[in-house]
Amino acid sequence: MNLLTNMKKRDSGFTLLELLIVIAIIAILSIALVFMLNPAETLKKARDAQRISDLKSVKTALGIMLTASSTPRLDSTTGGICTTDTVGASQGASRRIAYSASTAVTSNATAGGLDIDGAFTTGGYTVASTDAGKVDGAGWIPVNLKALTGGTPISSFPVDPINTVTAAATSTDLVYRYGCQNLSTTKPSYIFEIDARLESNAYTVEDNKMANDGGDNVSFYESGNSLNLLPTTSNF
């Protein structure tokens, strides 16, 4: 009798476990189908997520340096690229925008945002790809994090997942950009900005992070303790 009852119950439908398994399989197949239909967009979105994460890491690392050091500097003596030095003087022709790629940038916008003291000069700051990630002042962001007493807050400076730039830099180049300012008597002191170009529809159309990051340039995703330092145009 019990056997017949159990068989009738079994024939009446799926068990809860079976339903959960079917739902899980459908979900996996759906994700796989989306990826198969538009793999390029999926990869672009993944790279954009990495870019946003990278910029956040750099912002945190430089923020720690600024608060932990009694003599902070957002560049180095050998890579003096900030608009001003640590005594408030202009760094003249050395005031350059840094790029994470190694290709020489010979043409770029020079007029910065509202926070800049002076202007950048033409010609970007780049280093060899083998040196780009260094945190001893020789990297593409020339800040010496190894001088901090508690150790470096980041093991290496990240570069863009694509990391290419043309000699005449434009906003479509998939490369990170960095600008900085040490002491200033007329503008904010010890500020920096690091920008990235996003490429996926998810982050440029559906949720346009470049237009909604609080910065002054809709062509880039902007991060840093100032979003008004790098140029407001698209040609850098």
Backbone as CSV, one residue per row, in Angstrom:
resi,resn,N_x,N_y,N_z,CA_x,CA_y,CA_z,C_x,C_y,C_z
1,MET,0.834,-1.206,0.000,0.000,0.000,0.000,0.867,1.254,0.000
2,ASN,1.864,1.273,0.895,2.767,2.422,0.965,3.529,2.606,-0.339
3,LEU,3.908,1.502,-0.960,4.636,1.569,-2.220,3.783,2.210,-3.300
4,LEU,2.513,1.815,-3.358,1.606,2.390,-4.345,1.399,3.874,-4.099
5,THR,1.300,4.250,-2.825,1.105,5.663,-2.478,2.304,6.495,-2.904
6,ASN,3.509,5.978,-2.635,4.731,6.702,-3.004,4.865,6.841,-4.514
7,MET,4.464,5.790,-5.227,4.544,5.838,-6.681,3.590,6.869,-7.244
8,LYS,2.389,6.961,-6.625,1.417,7.956,-7.077,1.931,9.371,-6.828
9,LYS,2.571,9.573,-5.647,3.138,10.883,-5.335,4.255,11.236,-6.318
10,ARG,5.064,10.201,-6.644,6.194,10.435,-7.551,5.701,10.784,-8.942
11,ASP,4.577,10.151,-9.346,4.047,10.401,-10.686,3.325,11.732,-10.793
12,SER,3.035,12.352,-9.652,2.231,13.570,-9.682,3.013,14.806,-10.108
13,GLY,4.347,14.769,-10.141,5.130,15.929,-10.551,6.569,15.857,-10.082
14,PHE,7.321,16.971,-10.329,8.725,17.038,-9.929,8.854,17.278,-8.433
15,THR,9.952,16.808,-7.886,10.270,17.152,-6.503,10.895,18.540,-6.482
16,LEU,10.989,19.140,-5.311,11.581,20.470,-5.179,13.027,20.475,-5.647
17,LEU,13.767,19.425,-5.318,15.167,19.336,-5.725,15.295,19.300,-7.240
18,GLU,14.429,18.534,-7.881,14.472,18.448,-9.336,14.156,19.796,-9.979
19,LEU,13.200,20.514,-9.417,12.851,21.835,-9.933,14.031,22.802,-9.815
20,LEU,14.711,22.757,-8.680,15.866,23.630,-8.481,16.977,23.313,-9.473
21,ILE,17.186,22.025,-9.742,18.212,21.626,-10.705,17.873,22.132,-12.102
22,VAL,16.608,21.991,-12.482,16.165,22.459,-13.800,16.340,23.971,-13.925
23,ILE,15.955,24.703,-12.871,16.095,26.164,-12.882,17.561,26.566,-13.020
24,ALA,18.446,25.864,-12.305,19.879,26.164,-12.371,20.428,25.915,-13.771
25,ILE,20.001,24.822,-14.387,20.458,24.505,-15.746,19.999,25.571,-16.731
26,ILE,18.740,25.999,-16.595,18.207,27.035,-17.478,18.992,28.336,-17.319
27,ALA,19.321,28.690,-16.065,20.081,29.916,-15.808,21.459,29.853,-16.452
28,ILE,22.129,28.713,-16.318,23.461,28.549,-16.900,23.405,28.642,-18.420
29,LEU,22.406,27.989,-19.000,22.252,28.035,-20.455,21.943,29.443,-20.939
30,SER,21.168,30.189,-20.153,20.822,31.562,-20.528,22.058,32.445,-20.551
31,ILE,22.898,32.303,-19.511,24.139,33.085,-19.451,25.056,32.730,-20.615
32,ALA,25.159,31.432,-20.890,25.999,30.988,-22.005,25.481,31.525,-23.331
33,LEU,24.151,31.569,-23.475,23.551,32.061,-24.712,23.838,33.547,-24.912
34,VAL,23.729,34.317,-23.823,24.016,35.751,-23.912,25.455,35.975,-24.344
35,PHE,26.362,35.219,-23.747,27.782,35.357,-24.096,28.029,34.987,-25.555
36,MET,27.346,33.930,-26.016,27.526,33.479,-27.393,26.967,34.495,-28.388
37,LEU,25.879,35.160,-28.012,25.254,36.114,-28.918,26.057,37.410,-29.041
38,ASN,26.714,37.845,-27.946,27.476,39.090,-27.986,28.730,38.988,-27.121
39,PRO,29.666,38.149,-27.521,30.882,37.977,-26.711,31.736,39.236,-26.641
40,ALA,31.731,40.037,-27.710,32.554,41.251,-27.724,32.104,42.222,-26.645
41,GLU,30.804,42.408,-26.521,30.271,43.312,-25.502,30.579,42.795,-24.101
42,THR,30.498,41.483,-23.931,30.801,40.886,-22.629,32.248,41.152,-22.232
43,LEU,33.152,41.016,-23.185,34.566,41.271,-22.907,34.822,42.750,-22.633
44,LYS,34.155,43.620,-23.380,34.300,45.063,-23.151,33.832,45.436,-21.748
45,LYS,32.718,44.859,-21.346,32.186,45.151,-20.013,33.149,44.683,-18.929
46,ALA,33.752,43.514,-19.142,34.720,42.994,-18.170,35.937,43.910,-18.077
47,ARG,36.402,44.408,-19.216,37.545,45.331,-19.201,37.176,46.643,-18.510
48,ASP,35.977,47.127,-18.750,35.540,48.365,-18.097,35.475,48.199,-16.584
49,ALA,34.981,47.050,-16.145,34.924,46.783,-14.704,36.332,46.782,-14.109
50,GLN,37.293,46.242,-14.868,38.681,46.235,-14.414,39.235,47.653,-14.347
51,ARG,38.890,48.469,-15.328,39.358,49.861,-15.340,38.851,50.623,-14.116
52,ILE,37.585,50.477,-13.829,37.003,51.170,-12.676,37.675,50.710,-11.388
53,SER,37.926,49.416,-11.294,38.604,48.869,-10.113,40.043,49.372,-10.016
54,ASP,40.742,49.419,-11.144,42.133,49.901,-11.162,42.227,51.345,-10.677
55,LEU,41.355,52.195,-11.193,41.398,53.612,-10.818,41.097,53.798,-9.337
56,LYS,40.205,52.980,-8.828,39.892,53.043,-7.399,41.113,52.648,-6.571
57,SER,41.842,51.629,-7.021,43.037,51.176,-6.303,44.119,52.250,-6.289
58,VAL,44.311,52.905,-7.430,45.315,53.971,-7.506,44.920,55.144,-6.617
59,LYS,43.658,55.513,-6.657,43.183,56.615,-5.816,43.422,56.315,-4.341
60,THR,43.136,55.092,-3.935,43.346,54.702,-2.540,44.824,54.739,-2.176
61,ALA,45.671,54.204,-3.051,47.111,54.152,-2.779,47.710,55.546,-2.653
62,LEU,47.361,56.431,-3.572,47.905,57.791,-3.513,47.322,58.563,-2.333
63,GLY,46.080,58.272,-1.988,45.483,58.908,-0.814,46.203,58.517,0.460
64,ILE,46.586,57.251,0.557,47.347,56.784,1.720,48.701,57.477,1.772
65,MET,49.352,57.597,0.619,50.650,58.270,0.568,50.541,59.717,1.041
66,LEU,49.505,60.410,0.613,49.348,61.818,0.981,49.132,62.003,2.479
67,THR,48.441,61.070,3.104,48.157,61.197,4.538,49.269,60.612,5.413
68,ALA,49.990,59.638,4.884,51.006,58.959,5.693,52.374,59.623,5.635
69,SER,52.628,60.402,4.598,53.947,61.013,4.428,53.966,62.444,4.956
70,SER,55.034,62.783,5.653,55.197,64.161,6.135,55.691,65.075,5.021
71,THR,56.240,64.471,3.973,56.707,65.240,2.807,56.157,64.588,1.538
72,PRO,54.858,64.681,1.321,54.261,64.001,0.157,54.703,64.617,-1.162
73,ARG,54.690,63.793,-2.179,54.994,64.271,-3.532,54.276,63.368,-4.527
74,LEU,53.524,63.975,-5.445,52.719,63.223,-6.400,53.460,62.921,-7.697
75,ASP,54.762,63.181,-7.708,55.646,62.757,-8.787,56.987,62.435,-8.144
76,SER,58.057,62.491,-8.865,59.370,62.215,-8.276,60.382,63.226,-8.798
77,THR,61.554,63.219,-8.209,62.586,64.162,-8.641,63.050,63.859,-10.062
78,THR,63.017,62.582,-10.431,63.424,62.206,-11.791,62.256,62.263,-12.767
79,GLY,61.047,62.152,-12.245,59.853,62.240,-13.081,58.966,63.358,-12.585
80,GLY,59.506,64.587,-12.604,58.771,65.745,-12.097,57.745,66.234,-13.094
81,ILE,56.589,65.597,-13.127,55.586,65.905,-14.150,54.427,66.754,-13.642
82,CYS,54.317,66.950,-12.337,53.203,67.731,-11.798,53.307,69.190,-12.249
83,THR,52.200,69.898,-12.200,52.207,71.304,-12.629,53.075,72.164,-11.724
84,THR,53.140,71.795,-10.443,53.971,72.532,-9.483,54.816,71.557,-8.680
85,ASP,55.881,72.081,-8.058,56.710,71.230,-7.218,56.295,71.372,-5.758
86,THR,57.094,70.858,-4.842,56.714,70.842,-3.431,56.916,72.176,-2.722
87,VAL,57.458,73.174,-3.409,57.568,74.511,-2.818,56.656,75.501,-3.529
88,GLY,55.832,74.987,-4.431,54.844,75.828,-5.097,55.292,76.462,-6.391
89,ALA,56.484,76.120,-6.857,56.988,76.703,-8.104,56.522,75.892,-9.309
90,SER,56.335,76.563,-10.426,55.954,75.884,-11.663,57.087,74.972,-12.123
91,GLN,56.727,73.821,-12.646,57.742,72.904,-13.156,57.961,73.067,-14.660
92,GLY,57.463,74.174,-15.190,57.758,74.544,-16.567,57.443,73.479,-17.590
93,ALA,58.426,73.199,-18.429,58.235,72.262,-19.539,58.032,70.824,-19.079
94,SER,58.268,70.549,-17.816,58.107,69.185,-17.304,56.662,68.855,-16.932
95,ARG,55.793,69.846,-16.960,54.397,69.648,-16.542,53.645,68.857,-17.606
96,ARG,53.628,67.542,-17.443,53.073,66.695,-18.496,52.016,65.730,-17.970
97,ILE,51.188,65.274,-18.889,50.212,64.230,-18.596,50.908,62.888,-18.780
98,ALA,50.757,61.991,-17.825,51.378,60.671,-17.913,50.407,59.675,-18.539
99,TYR,50.944,58.768,-19.348,50.154,57.733,-20.019,50.696,56.358,-19.640
100,SER,49.784,55.393,-19.467,50.213,54.067,-19.016,50.868,53.240,-20.115
101,ALA,50.693,53.620,-21.384,51.334,52.908,-22.495,52.724,53.484,-22.750
102,SER,53.543,52.722,-23.447,54.928,53.154,-23.664,55.113,53.989,-24.928
103,THR,54.105,54.024,-25.801,54.204,54.804,-27.039,54.382,56.286,-26.729
104,ALA,55.301,56.936,-27.413,55.543,58.358,-27.185,54.348,59.188,-27.642
105,VAL,53.853,60.039,-26.758,52.755,60.949,-27.087,53.361,62.316,-27.376
106,THR,53.183,62.792,-28.586,53.795,64.060,-28.989,52.800,65.202,-29.086
107,SER,51.509,64.880,-29.079,50.487,65.920,-29.192,49.328,65.614,-28.260
108,ASN,48.978,66.579,-27.424,47.872,66.407,-26.486,47.383,67.774,-26.017
109,ALA,46.175,67.805,-25.488,45.630,69.054,-24.951,46.472,69.506,-23.768
110,THR,46.560,70.811,-23.561,47.387,71.352,-22.483,46.596,72.129,-21.434
111,ALA,45.458,72.674,-21.808,44.654,73.455,-20.862,43.891,72.519,-19.936
112,GLY,44.150,72.633,-18.648,43.503,71.759,-17.686,42.165,72.287,-17.208
113,GLY,41.627,71.642,-16.172,40.353,72.045,-15.601,40.496,73.201,-14.627
114,LEU,39.457,73.439,-13.846,39.405,74.599,-12.957,40.448,74.563,-11.844
115,ASP,40.928,73.382,-11.479,41.858,73.273,-10.352,43.326,73.415,-10.731
116,ILE,43.625,73.499,-12.008,45.028,73.482,-12.417,45.709,74.830,-12.185
117,ASP,46.943,74.767,-11.741,47.792,75.948,-11.567,48.707,76.017,-12.784
118,GLY,48.323,76.811,-13.772,49.091,76.882,-15.007,48.476,76.018,-16.086
119,ALA,49.298,75.244,-16.763,48.825,74.371,-17.843,49.831,73.252,-18.060
120,PHE,49.382,72.192,-18.713,50.292,71.116,-19.086,51.054,71.527,-20.345
121,THR,52.139,70.847,-20.610,52.893,71.101,-21.833,52.604,70.001,-22.850
122,THR,52.894,70.274,-24.098,52.675,69.289,-25.154,53.702,68.170,-25.044
123,GLY,53.234,66.956,-25.204,54.126,65.804,-25.098,53.885,65.068,-23.800
124,GLY,53.408,63.839,-23.881,53.085,63.079,-22.681,54.298,62.446,-22.028
125,TYR,54.111,62.014,-20.797,55.158,61.316,-20.052,54.880,59.822,-20.151
126,THR,55.812,59.056,-20.684,55.668,57.607,-20.793,56.968,56.932,-20.380
127,VAL,56.866,55.669,-20.007,58.046,54.877,-19.665,57.958,53.547,-20.410
128,ALA,59.025,52.788,-20.380,59.034,51.475,-21.025,57.994,50.566,-20.379
129,SER,57.422,49.683,-21.167,56.382,48.794,-20.649,56.881,47.939,-19.490
130,THR,58.170,47.627,-19.482,58.734,46.821,-18.401,58.829,47.597,-17.090
131,ASP,58.751,48.923,-17.168,58.851,49.763,-15.973,57.502,50.316,-15.520
132,ALA,56.483,50.170,-16.355,55.209,50.853,-16.125,54.627,50.631,-14.734
133,GLY,54.696,49.417,-14.230,54.058,49.115,-12.955,54.865,49.465,-11.721
134,LYS,56.086,49.914,-11.871,56.967,50.162,-10.725,56.399,51.218,-9.780
135,VAL,56.582,50.991,-8.484,56.070,51.917,-7.466,57.207,52.601,-6.709
136,ASP,58.392,52.634,-7.327,59.559,53.255,-6.694,59.877,54.625,-7.282
137,GLY,58.939,55.167,-8.050,59.162,56.456,-8.689,59.535,56.345,-10.146
138,ALA,59.771,55.116,-10.621,60.179,54.903,-12.011,59.048,54.367,-12.876
139,GLY,57.851,54.236,-12.305,56.721,53.708,-13.054,56.035,54.768,-13.895
140,TRP,54.974,54.362,-14.588,54.284,55.341,-15.447,53.633,56.431,-14.605
141,ILE,53.256,56.103,-13.365,52.909,57.120,-12.371,54.154,57.271,-11.504
142,PRO,54.910,58.354,-11.668,56.221,58.456,-11.020,56.161,58.845,-9.544
143,VAL,55.469,58.043,-8.764,55.354,58.279,-7.324,56.090,57.165,-6.590
144,ASN,56.919,57.529,-5.633,57.693,56.544,-4.880,56.914,56.092,-3.646
145,LEU,56.163,55.022,-3.798,55.400,54.487,-2.672,56.278,53.671,-1.731
146,LYS,57.439,53.259,-2.198,58.324,52.460,-1.356,58.946,53.275,-0.232
147,ALA,58.844,54.583,-0.320,59.391,55.434,0.734,58.495,55.458,1.966
148,LEU,57.287,54.939,1.856,56.367,54.933,2.993,56.838,53.960,4.063
149,THR,56.721,54.361,5.304,57.194,53.543,6.423,56.473,52.210,6.514
150,GLY,55.188,52.213,6.302,54.403,50.986,6.444,54.408,50.084,5.232
151,GLY,55.199,50.405,4.224,55.224,49.602,3.010,54.283,50.153,1.956
152,THR,54.405,49.628,0.758,53.603,50.131,-0.349,52.155,49.662,-0.237
153,PRO,51.180,50.564,-0.404,49.772,50.174,-0.336,49.294,49.458,-1.592
154,ILE,50.132,49.417,-2.620,49.789,48.736,-3.867,51.073,48.143,-4.427
155,SER,50.998,46.920,-4.948,52.220,46.241,-5.392,52.741,46.768,-6.720
156,SER,51.855,47.247,-7.565,52.261,47.819,-8.848,51.165,48.742,-9.352
157,PHE,51.553,49.717,-10.151,50.558,50.600,-10.747,49.936,49.889,-11.951
158,PRO,48.620,49.768,-11.980,47.971,49.051,-13.079,48.022,49.836,-14.381
159,VAL,47.924,49.114,-15.476,47.820,49.733,-16.800,46.502,49.290,-17.428
160,ASP,46.057,50.021,-18.420,44.794,49.700,-19.077,44.838,48.289,-19.678
161,PRO,43.720,47.549,-19.650,43.691,46.190,-20.217,44.086,46.132,-21.693
162,ILE,43.800,47.187,-22.458,44.226,47.258,-23.858,45.551,48.007,-23.952
163,ASN,45.625,49.168,-23.338,46.853,49.946,-23.161,47.548,50.329,-24.466
164,THR,46.833,51.062,-25.296,47.421,51.601,-26.517,47.092,53.084,-26.622
165,VAL,48.010,53.841,-27.189,47.803,55.274,-27.374,48.498,55.702,-28.661
166,THR,47.926,56.679,-29.327,48.530,57.202,-30.550,49.408,58.402,-30.215
167,ALA,50.272,58.770,-31.136,51.169,59.902,-30.909,50.384,61.184,-30.665
168,ALA,49.297,61.357,-31.411,48.382,62.476,-31.177,47.216,61.932,-30.361
169,ALA,47.351,61.989,-29.060,46.399,61.328,-28.165,44.981,61.871,-28.316
170,THR,44.008,60.953,-28.265,42.595,61.327,-28.304,41.845,60.548,-27.235
171,SER,40.592,60.916,-27.026,39.798,60.278,-25.984,39.492,58.822,-26.289
172,THR,39.599,58.413,-27.552,39.288,57.032,-27.908,40.439,56.074,-27.622
173,ASP,41.609,56.597,-27.289,42.737,55.736,-26.940,42.452,55.023,-25.621
174,LEU,42.603,53.705,-25.634,42.338,52.908,-24.435,43.616,52.818,-23.606
175,VAL,43.829,53.847,-22.807,45.036,53.997,-22.006,44.674,54.831,-20.780
176,TYR,45.376,54.618,-19.674,45.147,55.442,-18.483,45.941,56.738,-18.599
177,ARG,45.389,57.807,-18.019,46.024,59.122,-18.033,46.119,59.643,-16.599
178,TYR,47.220,60.279,-16.282,47.442,60.774,-14.910,47.977,62.196,-14.950
179,GLY,47.399,63.048,-14.112,47.891,64.405,-13.945,47.969,64.731,-12.467
180,CYS,48.885,65.628,-12.080,49.052,65.915,-10.657,49.492,67.356,-10.422
181,GLN,49.351,67.767,-9.185,49.741,69.116,-8.757,50.206,69.031,-7.311
182,ASN,51.426,69.458,-7.051,51.926,69.453,-5.678,51.465,70.730,-4.967
183,LEU,52.349,71.473,-4.378,51.963,72.681,-3.640,51.559,73.804,-4.595
184,SER,50.494,74.517,-4.233,50.056,75.670,-5.022,49.574,76.750,-4.069
185,THR,49.845,77.995,-4.409,49.398,79.116,-3.578,48.094,79.716,-4.082
186,THR,47.680,79.328,-5.277,46.460,79.903,-5.859,45.383,78.870,-6.160
187,LYS,45.764,77.609,-6.225,44.833,76.525,-6.543,44.982,75.410,-5.504
188,PRO,44.121,74.400,-5.540,44.246,73.304,-4.572,45.611,72.621,-4.648
189,SER,46.144,72.271,-3.485,47.456,71.618,-3.417,47.319,70.107,-3.277
190,TYR,48.330,69.410,-3.741,48.446,67.957,-3.649,47.182,67.255,-4.148
191,ILE,46.888,67.529,-5.397,45.737,66.898,-6.033,46.203,66.084,-7.237
192,PHE,45.413,65.083,-7.580,45.736,64.238,-8.728,44.446,63.760,-9.374
193,GLU,44.545,63.419,-10.630,43.415,62.863,-11.370,43.928,61.768,-12.287
194,ILE,43.199,60.670,-12.345,43.534,59.575,-13.243,42.277,59.208,-14.016
195,ASP,42.395,59.184,-15.343,41.239,58.972,-16.217,41.386,57.712,-17.053
196,ALA,40.238,57.142,-17.408,40.198,55.981,-18.295,39.079,56.160,-19.308
197,ARG,39.237,55.571,-20.447,38.187,55.549,-21.462,37.441,54.222,-21.336
198,LEU,36.119,54.279,-21.184,35.308,53.067,-21.129,34.797,52.744,-22.527
199,GLU,34.474,51.472,-22.776,34.140,51.061,-24.141,32.851,50.266,-24.284
200,SER,32.289,49.735,-23.223,31.099,48.890,-23.341,29.813,49.709,-23.333
201,ASN,28.784,49.193,-23.992,27.475,49.840,-23.958,26.924,49.876,-22.538
202,ALA,27.254,48.854,-21.769,26.751,48.772,-20.397,27.188,49.965,-19.561
203,TYR,28.425,50.447,-19.793,28.967,51.532,-18.981,29.051,52.876,-19.700
204,THR,28.682,52.911,-20.980,28.711,54.185,-21.710,27.341,54.609,-22.224
205,VAL,26.373,53.684,-22.210,25.027,53.999,-22.687,23.991,53.677,-21.618
206,GLU,23.889,52.401,-21.270,22.876,51.971,-20.304,23.102,52.610,-18.931
207,ASP,24.332,52.605,-18.489,24.719,53.262,-17.232,25.984,54.056,-17.533
208,ASN,25.806,55.257,-18.061,26.931,56.050,-18.558,27.772,56.595,-17.406
209,LYS,28.771,55.820,-17.028,29.609,56.205,-15.893,30.534,57.369,-16.228
210,MET,30.848,57.565,-17.498,31.707,58.691,-17.871,30.974,60.017,-17.710
211,ALA,29.664,59.998,-17.895,28.869,61.222,-17.763,28.400,61.451,-16.333
212,ASN,28.459,60.407,-15.512,27.899,60.508,-14.163,28.922,60.268,-13.061
213,ASP,30.200,60.530,-13.351,31.239,60.305,-12.338,31.531,61.540,-11.494
214,GLY,30.849,62.657,-11.795,31.071,63.880,-11.034,32.185,64.748,-11.577
215,GLY,32.806,64.331,-12.676,33.906,65.087,-13.252,33.461,66.103,-14.278
216,ASP,34.440,66.688,-14.973,34.150,67.756,-15.933,34.377,67.343,-17.379
217,ASN,34.543,66.035,-17.626,34.795,65.573,-18.987,34.009,64.289,-19.256
218,VAL,33.015,64.374,-20.119,32.148,63.220,-20.395,32.819,62.194,-21.301
219,SER,34.023,62.476,-21.781,34.733,61.540,-22.656,35.534,60.507,-21.876
220,PHE,35.632,60.699,-20.555,36.441,59.802,-19.737,35.728,59.453,-18.434
221,TYR,36.138,58.311,-17.864,35.762,57.997,-16.491,36.868,58.571,-15.620
222,GLU,36.519,59.504,-14.749,37.510,60.255,-13.971,37.539,59.819,-12.506
223,SER,38.737,59.756,-11.964,38.917,59.393,-10.562,40.062,60.224,-9.986
224,GLY,40.168,60.245,-8.657,41.212,61.018,-7.995,40.629,61.889,-6.909
225,ASN,41.481,62.678,-6.240,40.958,63.606,-5.230,40.600,64.953,-5.842
226,SER,40.776,65.079,-7.163,40.262,66.208,-7.942,39.805,65.670,-9.289
227,LEU,38.611,66.056,-9.702,38.106,65.662,-11.020,38.096,66.860,-11.959
228,ASN,38.868,67.894,-11.597,38.927,69.130,-12.378,40.366,69.554,-12.649
229,LEU,41.224,68.579,-12.887,42.645,68.865,-13.102,43.067,68.613,-14.547
230,LEU,42.769,67.434,-15.062,43.114,67.114,-16.445,42.223,67.898,-17.414
231,PRO,42.613,67.991,-18.683,41.848,68.787,-19.650,40.375,68.390,-19.752
232,THR,39.575,69.333,-20.185,38.138,69.092,-20.352,37.791,68.734,-21.793
233,THR,38.779,68.760,-22.673,38.560,68.414,-24.077,38.783,66.916,-24.289
234,SER,38.663,66.480,-25.536,38.792,65.048,-25.825,40.130,64.669,-26.445
235,ASN,40.974,65.647,-26.708,42.231,65.349,-27.406,43.417,65.245,-26.451
236,PHE,43.343,64.273,-25.578,44.505,63.981,-24.728,44.455,62.533,-24.255
